[in-house]
């Protein structure tokens, strides 16, 4: 008896899933498809912006966040945590959720 792909039986079929954003291909019976690629038939839903210096983009964003007043008010230092425990984290989280849910 001849064996199909991945050591499965002859009756194993090829499975194609052409979804809205990705096209997936594999062999029937596999847990995850080995081939997943962007669907080139779909139109992009939003403009794609590439940062001028992608290697520094995360660092620049993090430095802007760390310098913001909102982050300073919501951040919990090690010393504050050691003094107040998890209650300080809960207060900081409640502040951040309130602040950001207002869209500031």
Helices and strands as residue ranges (DSSP letters): G 5-7, E 14-18, E 22-27, E 35-38, H 54-67, H 69-74, H 78-84, H 86-101
